[in-house]
Each structure stands twice: as structure tokens, then as C-alpha cells.
Amino acid sequence: MELSHSSAIAVLGNFLLITGLIYYGLTLFAEYHARGKWAKNITGLLAGLGMFALAAALIMTPANVEVIARIAATGVSTLFLWLSSALMLAAIAAFGLITFAKPFRLRYERRIERELHRDLPKIP
């Protein structure tokens, strides 16, 4: 079944809307985790999960499933697998760099603080 021009625009609009909802849901979920106060931020968590549920409901329409099946038949999943692996390795490397650099940064900050205090006069 061929997609008409208006159907293609509708499907593209749906995918853009779903992507936006997933992004907003992830933003709310990340804000919930960043704040760390469960009772205060449960609304952010529930809103984020609600956005995920809405995105899942919108993606499960017959037209969207047909487009996803067509995309899956092209073998693009291999590209996404490589992209996912590369991003995971980049995240691991970034975490390692941050973890490795933090002690050096703290030692450098302490040295700067000592040098600043050394120049101050000692008041009894």
C-alpha cells in the first residue's frame, strides 16, 4: 500500500509529536531524579511516565505500525544498534574521564585554597 502525500505528512507529524513527547517525558523524569526529593517531585515522575504512555499510545496506530514495519525491513536496525553501542561507549568513557579527573580537580582546588590562605595575614 502506497502512502499518499497527505498520509506521509500526517505520519511525519505523528513521529515528530511522539519524539517531542518522549523528549519531554525524559526531561520530566530527569528532573525528578536530579532533585532527589520523592514527595515533592512525584508529580514530575508521574507526568514523565504519562508522557511515555501517551507516546506509546500514539505510536501504536495502524498507519504508524505500517511505517515502522517498512523501516524495519530496510535493515536500519543495524545502524541503530551501532549508534546505540557508540553512544553507550561514549557515556562510559565520559563517566570514566569525569571519575578519573575529579580527584585531580579536588587536589588542585585544595592547593589554590591553601595558596590563598597563605597570603592572608593571621589575625589573633
C-alpha positions, 0 to 999 in steps of 0.5 A, spaced: 500 500 500 502 506 497 502 512 502 499 518 499 502 525 500 497 527 505 498 520 509 506 521 509 505 528 512 500 526 517 505 520 519 511 525 519 507 529 524 505 523 528 513 521 529 515 528 530 509 529 536 511 522 539 519 524 539 517 531 542 513 527 547 518 522 549 523 528 549 519 531 554 517 525 558 525 524 559 526 531 561 520 530 566 523 524 569 530 527 569 528 532 573 525 528 578 531 524 579 536 530 579 532 533 585 532 527 589 526 529 593 520 523 592 514 527 595 515 533 592 517 531 585 512 525 584 508 529 580 514 530 575 515 522 575 508 521 574 507 526 568 514 523 565 511 516 565 504 519 562 508 522 557 511 515 555 504 512 555 501 517 551 507 516 546 506 509 546 499 510 545 500 514 539 505 510 536 501 504 536 496 506 530 495 502 524 498 507 519 504 508 524 505 500 525 505 500 517 511 505 517 515 502 522 514 495 519 517 498 512 523 501 516 524 495 519 525 491 513 530 496 510 535 493 515 536 500 519 536 496 525 543 495 524 545 502 524 541 503 530 544 498 534 551 501 532 549 508 534 546 505 540 553 501 542 557 508 540 553 512 544 553 507 550 561 507 549 561 514 549 557 515 556 562 510 559 568 513 557 565 520 559 563 517 566 570 514 566 574 521 564 569 525 569 571 519 575 578 519 573 579 527 573 575 529 579 580 527 584 585 531 580 580 537 580 579 536 588 587 536 589 588 542 585 582 546 588 585 544 595 592 547 593 589 554 590 585 554 597 591 553 601 595 558 596 590 563 598 590 562 605 597 563 605 597 570 603 592 572 608 595 575 614 593 571 621 589 575 625 589 573 633 
